[in-house]
Amino acid sequence: MPVLIVGISPETDLLLTGRTAAMAPDVDGQVLINERSAVVGEIVPVCITDAHPYDLVGGIDKE
């Protein structure tokens, strides 16, 4: 799933935050990415590994 990297998580420096094309900023949840190998503004493929009521969690898909 393509995700736009929008920043670093305010909870921890170990996570990036992003959003999909279907997520509105400041309204919908976010995608938490558990690695820091992307930069803000980049669109990366993310494999979703967990889902919460508002947020998704995943890692960057290397394939």
Summary of the structure (lengths in Angstrom):
residues: 63
radius of gyration: 10.3
end to end distance: 12.1
largest distance: 30.8
contacts: 163
relative contact order: 0.30
helix: 0%
strand: 44%
